[in-house]
Amino acid sequence: MIALSTYEILQEQIIQKAWEDSTFKKQLIEHPKAALKEAFGIEIPDSIELEALEETAGHYYLVIPQNPKSAQTITTAEGAAWQ
């Protein structure tokens, strides 16, 4: 059994809430930072841009994470806000 990271657990909780609560899903897509703050108490710094997208039967997204070799260091305060 593979242990999930805090990020993965939070991501699953956000997705589950969006599936079950259409009002939350709408707010998450339109104003993701405000939706996460209201529903989960998560404050995302202004320096981080966040976009929520919904896949459909005919429209998928492939997210390519930032290459760790070129990633900028995230300060503890910024990292703690999201992770």
A tleap script that builds the chain and sets N, CA, C and O, in Angstrom:
source leaprc.protein.ff14SB
mol = sequence {
  NMET ILE ALA LEU SER THR TYR GLU ILE LEU
  GLN GLU GLN ILE ILE GLN LYS ALA TRP GLU
  ASP SER THR PHE LYS LYS GLN LEU ILE GLU
  HIE PRO LYS ALA ALA LEU LYS GLU ALA PHE
  GLY ILE GLU ILE PRO ASP SER ILE GLU LEU
  GLU ALA LEU GLU GLU THR ALA GLY HIE TYR
  TYR LEU VAL ILE PRO GLN ASN PRO LYS SER
  ALA GLN THR ILE THR THR ALA GLU GLY ALA
  ALA TRP CGLN
}
set mol.1.N position { 0.838 -1.182 0.000 }
set mol.1.CA position { 0.000 0.000 0.000 }
set mol.1.C position { 0.883 1.245 0.000 }
set mol.1.O position { 1.839 1.330 0.771 }
set mol.2.N position { 0.572 2.191 -0.845 }
set mol.2.CA position { 1.340 3.430 -0.955 }
set mol.2.C position { 0.653 4.518 -0.145 }
set mol.2.O position { -0.546 4.757 -0.290 }
set mol.3.N position { 1.430 5.174 0.708 }
set mol.3.CA position { 0.877 6.268 1.506 }
set mol.3.C position { 0.710 7.509 0.642 }
set mol.3.O position { 1.593 7.849 -0.145 }
set mol.4.N position { -0.408 8.173 0.788 }
set mol.4.CA position { -0.656 9.401 0.043 }
set mol.4.C position { -0.046 10.577 0.784 }
set mol.4.O position { -0.024 10.611 2.015 }
set mol.5.N position { 0.447 11.535 0.022 }
set mol.5.CA position { 0.980 12.743 0.622 }
set mol.5.C position { -0.173 13.638 1.067 }
set mol.5.O position { -1.318 13.446 0.656 }
set mol.6.N position { 0.141 14.604 1.899 }
set mol.6.CA position { -0.861 15.570 2.352 }
set mol.6.C position { -1.493 16.264 1.157 }
set mol.6.O position { -2.704 16.483 1.128 }
set mol.7.N position { -0.669 16.613 0.166 }
set mol.7.CA position { -1.166 17.277 -1.044 }
set mol.7.C position { -2.176 16.384 -1.766 }
set mol.7.O position { -3.240 16.851 -2.171 }
set mol.8.N position { -1.844 15.103 -1.926 }
set mol.8.CA position { -2.738 14.188 -2.637 }
set mol.8.C position { -4.057 13.994 -1.888 }
set mol.8.O position { -5.122 13.930 -2.502 }
set mol.9.N position { -3.980 13.902 -0.574 }
set mol.9.CA position { -5.195 13.758 0.232 }
set mol.9.C position { -6.069 14.997 0.083 }
set mol.9.O position { -7.280 14.885 -0.104 }
set mol.10.N position { -5.463 16.177 0.166 }
set mol.10.CA position { -6.211 17.422 0.005 }
set mol.10.C position { -6.814 17.513 -1.389 }
set mol.10.O position { -7.964 17.922 -1.547 }
set mol.11.N position { -6.050 17.138 -2.385 }
set mol.11.CA position { -6.551 17.172 -3.760 }
set mol.11.C position { -7.778 16.266 -3.897 }
set mol.11.O position { -8.759 16.651 -4.532 }
set mol.12.N position { -7.732 15.082 -3.314 }
set mol.12.CA position { -8.877 14.173 -3.364 }
set mol.12.C position { -10.091 14.771 -2.651 }
set mol.12.O position { -11.218 14.631 -3.125 }
set mol.13.N position { -9.866 15.437 -1.517 }
set mol.13.CA position { -10.971 16.055 -0.779 }
set mol.13.C position { -11.614 17.177 -1.591 }
set mol.13.O position { -12.836 17.319 -1.598 }
set mol.14.N position { -10.799 17.968 -2.269 }
set mol.14.CA position { -11.316 19.062 -3.091 }
set mol.14.C position { -12.135 18.515 -4.248 }
set mol.14.O position { -13.223 19.015 -4.532 }
set mol.15.N position { -11.621 17.494 -4.914 }
set mol.15.CA position { -12.338 16.892 -6.042 }
set mol.15.C position { -13.656 16.281 -5.576 }
set mol.15.O position { -14.688 16.468 -6.221 }
set mol.16.N position { -13.628 15.558 -4.471 }
set mol.16.CA position { -14.842 14.934 -3.943 }
set mol.16.C position { -15.897 15.988 -3.626 }
set mol.16.O position { -17.073 15.810 -3.942 }
set mol.17.N position { -15.477 17.082 -3.002 }
set mol.17.CA position { -16.421 18.161 -2.672 }
set mol.17.C position { -17.001 18.767 -3.950 }
set mol.17.O position { -18.195 19.060 -4.009 }
set mol.18.N position { -16.170 18.954 -4.963 }
set mol.18.CA position { -16.648 19.521 -6.233 }
set mol.18.C position { -17.660 18.589 -6.895 }
set mol.18.O position { -18.627 19.057 -7.498 }
set mol.19.N position { -17.450 17.276 -6.790 }
set mol.19.CA position { -18.405 16.324 -7.364 }
set mol.19.C position { -19.736 16.358 -6.626 }
set mol.19.O position { -20.793 16.192 -7.234 }
set mol.20.N position { -19.681 16.572 -5.324 }
set mol.20.CA position { -20.895 16.501 -4.503 }
set mol.20.C position { -21.615 17.839 -4.340 }
set mol.20.O position { -22.801 17.861 -4.010 }
set mol.21.N position { -20.923 18.946 -4.564 }
set mol.21.CA position { -21.477 20.276 -4.280 }
set mol.21.C position { -21.292 21.167 -5.510 }
set mol.21.O position { -20.209 21.710 -5.730 }
set mol.22.N position { -22.345 21.313 -6.305 }
set mol.22.CA position { -22.251 22.065 -7.559 }
set mol.22.C position { -21.941 23.544 -7.323 }
set mol.22.O position { -21.288 24.179 -8.151 }
set mol.23.N position { -22.401 24.092 -6.205 }
set mol.23.CA position { -22.107 25.491 -5.890 }
set mol.23.C position { -20.614 25.667 -5.624 }
set mol.23.O position { -20.000 26.620 -6.105 }
set mol.24.N position { -20.035 24.747 -4.858 }
set mol.24.CA position { -18.600 24.791 -4.597 }
set mol.24.C position { -17.824 24.633 -5.899 }
set mol.24.O position { -16.856 25.358 -6.132 }
set mol.25.N position { -18.239 23.687 -6.758 }
set mol.25.CA position { -17.537 23.468 -8.026 }
set mol.25.C position { -17.555 24.729 -8.884 }
set mol.25.O position { -16.539 25.090 -9.477 }
set mol.26.N position { -18.687 25.390 -8.952 }
set mol.26.CA position { -18.793 26.627 -9.737 }
set mol.26.C position { -17.845 27.688 -9.183 }
set mol.26.O position { -17.129 28.346 -9.937 }
set mol.27.N position { -17.846 27.850 -7.854 }
set mol.27.CA position { -16.959 28.840 -7.238 }
set mol.27.C position { -15.491 28.443 -7.435 }
set mol.27.O position { -14.642 29.301 -7.678 }
set mol.28.N position { -15.194 27.148 -7.329 }
set mol.28.CA position { -13.822 26.672 -7.510 }
set mol.28.C position { -13.303 27.007 -8.903 }
set mol.28.O position { -12.146 27.399 -9.056 }
set mol.29.N position { -14.135 26.857 -9.902 }
set mol.29.CA position { -13.732 27.159 -11.277 }
set mol.29.C position { -13.612 28.668 -11.491 }
set mol.29.O position { -12.682 29.125 -12.156 }
set mol.30.N position { -14.540 29.441 -10.937 }
set mol.30.CA position { -14.545 30.889 -11.148 }
set mol.30.C position { -13.553 31.633 -10.242 }
set mol.30.O position { -12.900 32.578 -10.683 }
set mol.31.N position { -13.444 31.212 -8.995 }
set mol.31.CA position { -12.592 31.897 -8.006 }
set mol.31.C position { -11.935 30.851 -7.103 }
set mol.31.O position { -12.319 30.705 -5.943 }
set mol.32.N position { -10.943 30.120 -7.632 }
set mol.32.CA position { -10.396 28.985 -6.892 }
set mol.32.C position { -9.800 29.334 -5.526 }
set mol.32.O position { -9.986 28.578 -4.572 }
set mol.33.N position { -9.101 30.442 -5.410 }
set mol.33.CA position { -8.503 30.795 -4.118 }
set mol.33.C position { -9.573 31.062 -3.066 }
set mol.33.O position { -9.461 30.604 -1.928 }
set mol.34.N position { -10.606 31.802 -3.448 }
set mol.34.CA position { -11.697 32.106 -2.517 }
set mol.34.C position { -12.444 30.828 -2.131 }
set mol.34.O position { -12.819 30.656 -0.971 }
set mol.35.N position { -12.661 29.936 -3.092 }
set mol.35.CA position { -13.374 28.685 -2.817 }
set mol.35.C position { -12.594 27.818 -1.833 }
set mol.35.O position { -13.178 27.242 -0.916 }
set mol.36.N position { -11.291 27.723 -2.017 }
set mol.36.CA position { -10.475 26.904 -1.125 }
set mol.36.C position { -10.367 27.508 0.267 }
set mol.36.O position { -10.326 26.793 1.268 }
set mol.37.N position { -10.322 28.829 0.313 }
set mol.37.CA position { -10.271 29.495 1.615 }
set mol.37.C position { -11.576 29.264 2.381 }
set mol.37.O position { -11.557 28.948 3.570 }
set mol.38.N position { -12.696 29.423 1.695 }
set mol.38.CA position { -14.000 29.278 2.348 }
set mol.38.C position { -14.265 27.835 2.770 }
set mol.38.O position { -14.741 27.594 3.880 }
set mol.39.N position { -13.963 26.879 1.902 }
set mol.39.CA position { -14.322 25.486 2.168 }
set mol.39.C position { -13.308 24.749 3.037 }
set mol.39.O position { -13.677 23.872 3.819 }
set mol.40.N position { -12.019 25.107 2.900 }
set mol.40.CA position { -10.979 24.333 3.576 }
set mol.40.C position { -10.068 25.173 4.471 }
set mol.40.O position { -9.181 24.633 5.132 }
set mol.41.N position { -10.283 26.496 4.494 }
set mol.41.CA position { -9.435 27.353 5.311 }
set mol.41.C position { -8.031 27.519 4.772 }
set mol.41.O position { -7.116 27.870 5.517 }
set mol.42.N position { -7.850 27.267 3.476 }
set mol.42.CA position { -6.531 27.356 2.848 }
set mol.42.C position { -6.356 28.736 2.238 }
set mol.42.O position { -7.162 29.164 1.411 }
set mol.43.N position { -5.317 29.423 2.640 }
set mol.43.CA position { -4.998 30.726 2.057 }
set mol.43.C position { -3.807 30.559 1.126 }
set mol.43.O position { -2.723 30.152 1.541 }
set mol.44.N position { -4.030 30.878 -0.126 }
set mol.44.CA position { -2.972 30.770 -1.124 }
set mol.44.C position { -2.423 32.166 -1.378 }
set mol.44.O position { -3.187 33.088 -1.665 }
set mol.45.N position { -1.108 32.334 -1.274 }
set mol.45.CA position { -0.507 33.668 -1.437 }
set mol.45.C position { -0.789 34.263 -2.817 }
set mol.45.O position { -0.987 33.543 -3.795 }
set mol.46.N position { -0.802 35.584 -2.866 }
set mol.46.CA position { -1.019 36.284 -4.136 }
set mol.46.C position { 0.052 35.944 -5.164 }
set mol.46.O position { -0.186 36.049 -6.367 }
set mol.47.N position { 1.223 35.538 -4.698 }
set mol.47.CA position { 2.322 35.222 -5.606 }
set mol.47.C position { 2.100 33.906 -6.353 }
set mol.47.O position { 2.843 33.591 -7.283 }
set mol.48.N position { 1.084 33.138 -5.955 }
set mol.48.CA position { 0.776 31.867 -6.616 }
set mol.48.C position { -0.500 32.028 -7.424 }
set mol.48.O position { -1.529 32.449 -6.896 }
set mol.49.N position { -0.429 31.695 -8.698 }
set mol.49.CA position { -1.601 31.727 -9.571 }
set mol.49.C position { -2.223 30.341 -9.566 }
set mol.49.O position { -1.513 29.341 -9.670 }
set mol.50.N position { -3.532 30.274 -9.446 }
set mol.50.CA position { -4.226 28.996 -9.369 }
set mol.50.C position { -5.399 29.002 -10.335 }
set mol.50.O position { -6.169 29.961 -10.390 }
set mol.51.N position { -5.527 27.929 -11.089 }
set mol.51.CA position { -6.636 27.797 -12.027 }
set mol.51.C position { -7.242 26.407 -11.853 }
set mol.51.O position { -6.512 25.416 -11.816 }
set mol.52.N position { -8.539 26.325 -11.748 }
set mol.52.CA position { -9.243 25.050 -11.658 }
set mol.52.C position { -9.963 24.805 -12.979 }
set mol.52.O position { -10.658 25.684 -13.490 }
set mol.53.N position { -9.793 23.617 -13.521 }
set mol.53.CA position { -10.392 23.252 -14.799 }
set mol.53.C position { -11.199 21.979 -14.622 }
set mol.53.O position { -10.853 21.128 -13.803 }
set mol.54.N position { -12.267 21.847 -15.384 }
set mol.54.CA position { -13.074 20.634 -15.322 }
set mol.54.C position { -12.945 19.869 -16.631 }
set mol.54.O position { -13.201 20.405 -17.709 }
set mol.55.N position { -12.544 18.605 -16.516 }
set mol.55.CA position { -12.502 17.755 -17.702 }
set mol.55.C position { -13.922 17.335 -18.057 }
set mol.55.O position { -14.798 17.255 -17.197 }
set mol.56.N position { -14.126 17.070 -19.334 }
set mol.56.CA position { -15.410 16.561 -19.811 }
set mol.56.C position { -15.138 15.298 -20.621 }
set mol.56.O position { -13.984 14.910 -20.800 }
set mol.57.N position { -16.171 14.674 -21.098 }
set mol.57.CA position { -16.008 13.442 -21.865 }
set mol.57.C position { -15.139 13.647 -23.110 }
set mol.57.O position { -14.457 12.721 -23.551 }
set mol.58.N position { -15.163 14.833 -23.663 }
set mol.58.CA position { -14.398 15.083 -24.880 }
set mol.58.C position { -13.260 16.076 -24.722 }
set mol.58.O position { -12.658 16.493 -25.711 }
set mol.59.N position { -12.957 16.460 -23.480 }
set mol.59.CA position { -11.914 17.464 -23.263 }
set mol.59.C position { -11.093 17.083 -22.031 }
set mol.59.O position { -11.583 17.145 -20.903 }
set mol.60.N position { -9.851 16.691 -22.261 }
set mol.60.CA position { -8.968 16.265 -21.183 }
set mol.60.C position { -7.787 17.203 -21.063 }
set mol.60.O position { -7.446 17.906 -22.014 }
set mol.61.N position { -7.160 17.216 -19.893 }
set mol.61.CA position { -5.990 18.039 -19.635 }
set mol.61.C position { -4.841 17.146 -19.201 }
set mol.61.O position { -5.016 16.242 -18.385 }
set mol.62.N position { -3.683 17.404 -19.746 }
set mol.62.CA position { -2.461 16.736 -19.320 }
set mol.62.C position { -1.611 17.790 -18.642 }
set mol.62.O position { -1.138 18.721 -19.295 }
set mol.63.N position { -1.411 17.657 -17.343 }
set mol.63.CA position { -0.637 18.636 -16.590 }
set mol.63.C position { 0.802 18.160 -16.520 }
set mol.63.O position { 1.087 17.065 -16.035 }
set mol.64.N position { 1.692 18.990 -17.006 }
set mol.64.CA position { 3.118 18.687 -16.972 }
set mol.64.C position { 3.725 19.502 -15.839 }
set mol.64.O position { 3.824 20.725 -15.946 }
set mol.65.N position { 4.132 18.848 -14.754 }
set mol.65.CA position { 4.706 19.590 -13.630 }
set mol.65.C position { 6.001 20.287 -14.020 }
set mol.65.O position { 6.661 19.916 -14.990 }
set mol.66.N position { 6.342 21.297 -13.248 }
set mol.66.CA position { 7.588 22.011 -13.464 }
set mol.66.C position { 8.751 21.045 -13.274 }
set mol.66.O position { 8.739 20.226 -12.356 }
set mol.67.N position { 9.738 21.140 -14.127 }
set mol.67.CA position { 10.935 20.317 -14.019 }
set mol.67.C position { 11.669 20.686 -12.732 }
set mol.67.O position { 12.006 21.852 -12.528 }
set mol.68.N position { 11.920 19.704 -11.859 }
set mol.68.CA position { 12.598 20.013 -10.591 }
set mol.68.C position { 13.959 20.665 -10.778 }
set mol.68.O position { 14.415 21.408 -9.909 }
set mol.69.N position { 14.615 20.396 -11.905 }
set mol.69.CA position { 15.926 20.992 -12.165 }
set mol.69.C position { 15.833 22.494 -12.391 }
set mol.69.O position { 16.792 23.223 -12.133 }
set mol.70.N position { 14.686 22.960 -12.870 }
set mol.70.CA position { 14.528 24.384 -13.141 }
set mol.70.C position { 13.590 25.073 -12.150 }
set mol.70.O position { 13.321 26.268 -12.274 }
set mol.71.N position { 13.095 24.324 -11.172 }
set mol.71.CA position { 12.147 24.881 -10.198 }
set mol.71.C position { 12.828 25.890 -9.291 }
set mol.71.O position { 13.962 25.697 -8.853 }
set mol.72.N position { 12.110 26.971 -9.020 }
set mol.72.CA position { 12.603 27.954 -8.070 }
set mol.72.C position { 12.278 27.456 -6.674 }
set mol.72.O position { 11.299 26.737 -6.472 }
set mol.73.N position { 13.090 27.836 -5.730 }
set mol.73.CA position { 12.845 27.447 -4.344 }
set mol.73.C position { 11.626 28.186 -3.812 }
set mol.73.O position { 11.509 29.400 -3.973 }
set mol.74.N position { 10.726 27.455 -3.183 }
set mol.74.CA position { 9.547 28.050 -2.568 }
set mol.74.C position { 9.876 28.298 -1.100 }
set mol.74.O position { 10.386 27.417 -0.407 }
set mol.75.N position { 9.582 29.486 -0.646 }
set mol.75.CA position { 9.864 29.791 0.757 }
set mol.75.C position { 8.954 28.969 1.652 }
set mol.75.O position { 7.895 28.519 1.216 }
set mol.76.N position { 9.348 28.775 2.869 }
set mol.76.CA position { 8.565 27.988 3.816 }
set mol.76.C position { 7.154 28.535 3.960 }
set mol.76.O position { 6.197 27.763 4.007 }
set mol.77.N position { 7.009 29.845 4.032 }
set mol.77.CA position { 5.682 30.445 4.190 }
set mol.77.C position { 4.790 30.141 3.001 }
set mol.77.O position { 3.616 29.813 3.175 }
set mol.78.N position { 5.337 30.246 1.781 }
set mol.78.CA position { 4.525 29.953 0.602 }
set mol.78.C position { 4.190 28.473 0.524 }
set mol.78.O position { 3.056 28.105 0.216 }
set mol.79.N position { 5.174 27.620 0.802 }
set mol.79.CA position { 4.948 26.181 0.754 }
set mol.79.C position { 3.926 25.738 1.769 }
set mol.79.O position { 3.088 24.885 1.476 }
set mol.80.N position { 3.982 26.303 2.963 }
set mol.80.CA position { 3.046 25.925 4.029 }
set mol.80.C position { 1.630 26.344 3.694 }
set mol.80.O position { 0.676 25.719 4.156 }
set mol.81.N position { 1.475 27.399 2.893 }
set mol.81.CA position { 0.140 27.883 2.560 }
set mol.81.C position { -0.591 26.909 1.658 }
set mol.81.O position { -1.818 26.831 1.710 }
set mol.82.N position { 0.116 26.177 0.845 }
set mol.82.CA position { -0.544 25.323 -0.128 }
set mol.82.C position { -0.412 23.844 0.242 }
set mol.82.O position { -1.312 23.059 -0.056 }
set mol.83.N position { 0.661 23.460 0.868 }
set mol.83.CA position { 0.858 22.039 1.140 }
set mol.83.C position { 0.418 21.663 2.522 }
set mol.83.O position { 0.519 20.497 2.906 }
savepdb mol mol.pdb
quit
